[in-house]
Amino acid sequence: MEAMHLVERTPSFILLVIWLGWNIWQLVKTMLVYETEDRYYYIRYLTGPGVSVAKSGGAALNLNSMLILLPVCRNLISYLRGSCSTNQFCRRSFRRQLDKNIAFHKLVAYMLLMWTIVHVVAHMFNFRNLYLNRTECNHTFYSDAELSCALSDNAELSGDPNNWINPILSSNPKLPFGLDLILQGLIPIAGWTGAILTVVFIVMFSSATEFIRRSYFETFWVTHHLFVIYFSMLLIHGTGGIIRSQINLEEHNIDDCRDVPETWGNNATCAYPEFKDGSAGSWKWCIGPIFLYVMERTIRFVRSCLKVTTTKVVKHPSKVIEIQMKKSGFKMQPGQYIFLKCPSISHVQWHPFTLTSAPEQDHFSVHIRLVGDWTKQLSKVLGADGEETINPENLPRLAVDGPFGTASIDIFKYEVAMCVGAGIGVTPFASILRSIWLRSLNQKDNLKIRKIYFFWICPDTSAFEWFTELLESIENHFAEQGRAHFLQYNIYLTRGWTTKQAKHLYLQEEQEIDAITGLRQKTSYGRPMWDSIFKHIGEENKGVSVGVFFCGPAALSRVLHENSNKHSKLLGEGARFYYNKENF
């Protein structure tokens, strides 16, 4: 178990170390520059170590601001996934990392939060010290009052109004409650853009919690699109150049001149120090990802504007509707997903749904469980609420973006696959099983996969109904071909039966056909014993790589992942389980 866990996590661990190492490198490199170089000596003297801490945090913020956009470039991820499939050297391990794009996006967001706190707090101390230098240059904070005052008045003493090192050029100490300090901090470009950046990031971060995303999606969508303001302010933020460096170190040597500020300008070896603005560096980090993301959104916008024809809407039991659609140029693979928008409900809400159709069909379809306001409104406007039937020509317009690849499309790269769907999480496997069935019907059954173990965990009896017909067709087809062993499916009913139903089911136990599903395979009651199941599959497939594919809740995902590692045998003849989870 430990060996398999280590092998599986090694690529993620390597990428994580690279990312953390890059952050540390940016931090240390910038810290050394501002702590050791003579050109920053005077600003260090005025602010203390805060300037080095703030600039180091800013460097890490630039790095992570560059990275935050890349994981949400879905077309780029899908392209890399497709390219990787044709590359012998990065097939499985690299694709698995691409499937964790949203997890990495969240991880980078947490890193941005940490560095934002560091950067902002450090600059708060910096501005407090600079304000002190402007109002009380002889304060005991400074070890040399003459040097402090000379730096404070350098622009006036040198006769050059632009030759300042303290960006706070005036003050009004009469303002109460420290408002003058806040005001002086917001006057420079770096000040007000930094304030906007911080507020925008806090709003985006706090509204991206799972509760907000699920219960108030439009709030999440709108606030997350504040990233436009975030990156606009980030590109402007450094243009003010308030952290200045000295440029005349030969005419004004720090070691010779810092102790004799009274001789500056009167001594041939100690001219007045000259300072220049710091250069903006954020754009160098962010312009590339911003360009890629603009291209990403352009492609998605153009694709979403293409006409989608809704050919059929089917109301299934257990509050599930099926939408069949056609779209010019639409090409899919089994297990992929799309984003769906209904402008008559909302112009901003895009929701991901797994495709349940197969590429061999003349349409593409999704099955949607009616669990939220948006899905219920969609059912109503499509006429699937039972109140009235709408002519297909009069159905509201739907917009489709995608398809995008997920872990499930890798199922055809294994000889043996174990598919686990919980509730509506069965949808990606509907597409896969339907594709295999249609390929076999069309005599195109040249697949690598030779065995599928399929597990469907449902909460109630009515949840089986919409998927039963497909399973029955596949079951009959492969039985007629003499390949009944190809698909071994197991359906588990976790709750939803009454005492009367239980008695009826007991009396039907000896029948060939299951009383609930109408299939040959009998329904099991309760939760699967995963440890025994993995052990059995491992014994049946010694020396074989088994792909484990799951779509469903996180709690069950952890159980399956742990069992995949536990029952994998890297050495000897045991099976090797490779875990894959759907991520949207």
N, C-alpha and C positions, 0 to 999 in steps of 0.2 A: 504493500500500500504506500509506504513512504517513498519508495523508489519511483513509482508511477506518479505520485503527487509532485515529486521533485522534477521529473522529466516534463510533466505537463505545465508546471509553473515556470520553468527555466526561461522561455522566451519572454514571458511577462516580466519576470524578475530582471532580466537583462535590460529591457526597455525602461523599466522603472528606475534602475540604477543609472542608466544614461541620462534620463530626464532629471533626476535628483542631482546627479553629478554636474549637469549643465547649470542647474540653478546655483549650486555651491560655487562653481567656477565663476559665474557672473558676479556673485556676491563677493568672493575673495578678491577677484581681479579689480573690481571697482573700489572696494575698500582700500586696497593697497595704493591705488592711484591717488585717492583723496587723502589718505593718511600719511603718505611718504613724500609725495612730489612737492618741491619748493613752490611751484606756481600756485598751489592751493594753501600755502602756509597762512596767509593773512585771513582768508575766509574761515579756516580752521580755528584761528585765534579768536575770531568774533563769535563763532557759533558753538565751539567745542566739538566733540565727536559726532554731534547730531548730523552734520553735513555728510560725513562719510556713511553713516547708517542710512540716511535718507536716499542718497545716490545709489547705494548698493541695493536697497529695496526697489528703487526705480528701475535699475538694470534688470532685476529679476521680474519685475512687472512687465517690462518690454518683452522679455522672452516668453512669458506665459500668455501675454496678450496676442503674440504671434501664433501660439499653439492652440488657443481656445477655439479658433474658427475652423481649423482643419478637420477635427472629428465630425463636424456637422455638415461637411461637404459630401452629401450622400452620393451624388453622381461620381465624385472622385473616388469614394470608398468602393462603389460598385465597379468602377473601371479597374481599380487596383486589384480587386477580388478576381475579376475576370482575367486580368493579365497574369496574376499569380497562379491561376489554374493551369496555365500553359507552361509554367516554369518549373522544371523538375526539382529545383533546389529550394523552393520556398512554398511548397504547396500547402501542407496542412498547418504547420506552425504559424506561418505568416497570416494565413486567412483567419485563423482563430484570433489573432490579435486585432485584425480589422473588425471582427464581430464585437469587440469590446470598445468600440469608438465612443459610445455615449458614456460609458463608465469613465473613460479617460477624460472626456469633456468635463464631467463633474469633478474629477480629481484636480484638473487644472483650475477649475473655478474655486475650489477650496484653497489652492496655493495662491491664487490671485487675492483672495480675501486676507490671507495671512500677510502677504507682502504689502497690501494696501494699508493695513493697520500699522505695520512697521514704518512705511513711508510717511503716512499722515502724522503719526505721533512724533516721529523724529523731526519733521518740518514744523510742527507746533512748537517744539523746544527751540528750533532754529530761529523762528520768527520772534519768539519771546526774547531770545538773547540779542537779536539784531535790533529789536525795538528798545531794549535796555541800552544798547550802545548808542542809539540815536538820542534817547532822552537823558541818560545818565552815563556818559562815556567814562566817567571816573569812578564808576561803581566798583565795589570790592570784588565783583565777579571776575574782573580783569586784573591780572597780576601787574600789568604796567599801564597805568592810567594815561600816560602821555602817548603811548602807542595806540591805545584804544581811541583816544580823541583824535589823533592824527588820521587814523583810518576813517573815522566817522566824517571828518571834514576834508578828506583827500580831494574831492572834486573842487571845493572852494579854494583850498590852498594851492592846488596845482594849476588853477586858472582854467580848467577844462570841466565844464558842467557834466560831461558824459563820462568822466573818469572816476566813477564811484565804485565802491565795493559793497557798501550797504544799500540794498534796494529800497529800504525805508528812508525816503528822502525828506519827509516832514512828519510832524506829529501834532496831536492835539490832546494832551494829557487831561484836559478838563472833561472830556467825555466820560460818563460814569460806566461802571461795571465792566471795565476793560474793553469797551466797544471800540475804542481807537485802535487797540492792538488788532482786533478782528478786522476792522476796516482797512488798516494798513496791509494786513495779510491778503486781503481780497483785491486790492488795487492792481497788483501786477498781473500780467497774462497768466503766469503760472499759478497764481492764487485763485482767481475765479474759475479758471478751467479745471484746476484740481478739485475745487469744491463741487463743481458740477459732476466731474468724473466720480467722485466718491459717493455722492447721493444717488446717481444713476446706477452705479454698481450695487449699492445696498438694496435698492428697489428690485433690480433684476435678480439678485441672489435670494432675497427673502421671498420673492413670489415664485420661485422655481421649486419649492418643496412639493413632495408628492401629493399632499392634501390639496394645495392650490391647483396643481396641474389637473387633478381628477375632478375636483368640485367646482373650480372656477377657471376653466380652460382659457376663456377669452382674456381674463386678467393676466394669466401666464403669458399668453401669446403677445398681447399688447406690450407688457412690460419687458419681455425678452427682446422685442424689437427696438428697445431703447439702445441696443448695441450700436445703432447708427450714430446716436449722440455720443456714446462712449468712445468710439473710435475717432469721431470728429474732434472731440476735445483732447484725446490722446495725441493726435497729430499736431495740434496747436500748442499743447501744454509746454513743450520745451522751447518754443520759439522766443519766449521772453528772455531767456538766458540770465536769470537772476543770480545763479551761482557762477561768479566770475573768477577768472584765473589771471595771474600776472603774466605779462608778456615781455617785460624789460628786465629780465633777471641779470643780464650782464651789466646794465647801468645801475641796477638796484639789487645788489647781492643781499639775500636774506640774512646770511650770517653776519655780514658787516653792518647792515643798516637797521635791523629790527630794534637794536638797543639804543639807537640815537635818532629818534624821530624828529627831534628839534633841528637836526642838521639837514633834513631832506630838502632838496632844491638849492641848498647853499653849499653843498659838498660835491665835488666833481665825481666822487665815487658813490654818492647816494642821491640819485635823482628821485623825484617823486615816483612811487610805483604806478605803473600803468596797467589798467585792467581791460579785459575784453569780455563780451558776453559768451556764455556757454552755448554750444551748438546743439540744435535739436537732433536727437538720435532716434526717437520713437518711430519715425516714418521708415527708417531703414529696416526695422524689424517687421513692421506691420503691412507695408505696401504690397508684398507678395501674397500673403494670405487674404488681404482685402480684395486683391484682384481676382484670386481664385474663387472667393466667395461671391463676388459680383457676377462672375461667369456662371457659377452654380445657380444663383437665383435667376439669372437671365434664362438659362436653359429650362429651369423649372417653370418659370412664368410662361415662356413660349409653349412649352409642352402642355401646360394646364389650360391654355387657351384653345387647344385643338378640340374639335367637336367630339363629344361623347354621346353615343346613341344608347339610350336605355331600352333594351329589347324586351325585357321581362322582369317582373317583380313577383316573387313567390313568398307567400306567408307560410312559414313552417311552425310546427308546435313548439312549445317551450320558449315563446317570445323570441323567435329567430326569423329574420327575413333574408331572402336571397335576392341579390340584384345582378342581373345579367346585362352586360354592356358590350358595345363594339366601339372601336376607335381606330382610325386609319394609322397604319404604321406601328401599331402596338405589338411588341414582341416580349414574351415572358419565358421564364423557366419555372419548373415546379418548385413550390416553396417560397416564391418571392412575395413581396407585399407592395401595396400602393398607398398613396394618400388620397383621400376622397374629400371633396368639398361640395356643399350644396348652397349656392349663393342665395337662394330664396330663404334659407335659414340664417346663414351668417356668411359674410364676405371674408372673414378672417380665420374661421375654424377649418383646419385641415386635420383629418383623423386617419391614422394608419389602420389598414385592414389587410389580412393575409388573403392572397388569391386562393380560391378553392377550385378553380377550373384548371384544365390542363392545356399545354401549348397546342395539343392536337385538335382542340375544339375550335369552332368558328367564332367563339365569343370568350370573354373573360368575366369571372363572377366573384362576388364576395358574399360571405354569410355574416350577418351582423346580429349580435344579441342586443336586445332592447333593454338597456340597463341605465341609461342616463337621459338627460333632457334632450340632447342633440339627436341621439339615435331614435328616441320616441317621436320627435318632430319629423325626422327623416321618414319614418314609417308612415306617419300621417300624410305628409305631402306626396308620398309615392302611392297613396291609396291602399296601403297594406294594413291599415288599422281595422278593417272589417266594415267600415261605415259606407264606403262607396268605392267602386272600381273605376280607375282612371285609364282612359285610352292612352296607349304608349306614346302617341303623337303629342299628347297634352301633358306629359310628365315634365316636371321641372328640370332645368338643366343641371347636370352634374359635371364637375371638373375633376380630372384625374391626373395625378403626378406620379410618375414611376414607369415601370416597376423597379424596385430596388432589391438587391441580393441580401440574403441572410444565411445563417448557418445551415438551414435545412437543405439548401441546394447542393450541399456536399454529400448528400446521402448516396448518390450514385457513384461515389468514389470508394465505397466500401463494399466488400463481399457480403457482409452481414450487417444489418442495421436494427437497432432497437429504438422504436419510436414511442414516445409517451406524451399523450395529450390529456390535459385536465379541463373538462368542460368544453368551452368554446375554443380552447387551445388545440383542439383537434384539426382546426382549419388548414394549417400547412400540410398536414398529412393527407387530407382529402385531395389536395392538388397532386401530391406525389403518387398516391395510390391510383388515382384516376389516370395519370399519365402512363404509369406502368401497364395498367389494364388496356388502355387504348393502343399503346405500342405493341402489345402482345396480339391484340385483335388485328392490327395492320401488318402483322408479320415483321415487325421491326424490333423484336425482342433481343437485341444484342447487348444487353446491359451487363455490367460487371457484377451488380448485386444479385445474389442468389437466394437470400433468405431475409425475411422481415419479421421481426417480433413487434407486434403492435399492441400497445396498452392504452385503453381509454378509461379514465376515471371520471364518473359523472355523479352529480349530487342527487339527481332524481330520475325517475323512470321516463318522463316525457322528453328528457334531453337526448335520448337515443334516436328519436324518430327520424330526424332529417338526414342522418348519416347512415341509417340502416340500409337503405336502398342501394347505396354505393357499395357497401361492404358485401351485401348479398350478391350483387352482380359480379364482383371480383371473386368472391368465394366460389360461385358456380362456374365461372370461366376457368379458373385454374384447376378446379376439380375435373372438369371435362377434358382438360389437357393432360391430366395425370400428374399435375404439379400441386396437389393440395397442400403439400408441405411448404410451398413458397411463402405463403402468408399465414402466420400463426398469430391470431389476434385474441386478446383477452379484454373483456369489458367488466368493469367493476362499478357496482352501484353502492355508493357510500351512505345514502340515506334516501328517504322519500317513499318507503313502503309502509303500509298499515298492517296490523295484525291479520286482517282478513286477506290481504294480498299475500302475506307470508304463507298462510295456510294453502292458498291456491297454488302458489309457486311450489310448495312442497309436494302437492299432489301431481304437479306437472313434471316433476323431476325426471321421470323415466321416459318422457317423450323425446323424440329425436330433435325436435325444433324447440328453441328456447321460448318460453311463454311471454317474455317481454319484448325481445328484439326480433323474433321470428327467424333467427340465424341458427346454424348448426352448432356453433360454439355457445356453450351455456354461459350465462351471466354469473359472475361471482359477486358476493355480497360482503361489504366491508372494505377495508383498505388492503392494498397489495402488501405482501411480505417481501420487500425488495431485496433483503439479504439473500433469501432462498432463491428468488428469481434470478439474480445476477449469478449466483453460484451455479444454477442449472444451465443458464445460457453459456457460461464459461466452460462448463464441462462438455457441452455439445459442440463447441467451436474452439477447440484447442489449437493454439498457434495462429489464430486468426485475429485481425484487427476488427473490432466491432464498434461501429459508430453509434453513439447514444445521442438521440435528438429529443429535445424537450421543449414544450411550449405550455406555460402555465404559471402558477404562483411561485414566489421566491422560496417559500418554506419547503415545498416539494423539490424544487431545484437543488437545494442544498443536500437533501437526502440522496438524490440520484447522483449528484456529483461525488459525494463521499463514497457511495457504493461503487461507482465507476473506478475510483482510485483503489479502493479496498480490494476489489476482486481482479484487478489487472495483474498479469504476470509478465514482467519484462523479460525474464529469463526462463528457459524451459519451454514446455509445450502449452502453457496456459494461454487463455485469451487476453487480449489487450483492449480495454474499453477506453474510447476517446469521447469525452463529454462535450456536447454542443447545445447551447441554449439560444432560443430566439430572443433578439433584442430589437426594439423599435426606437 
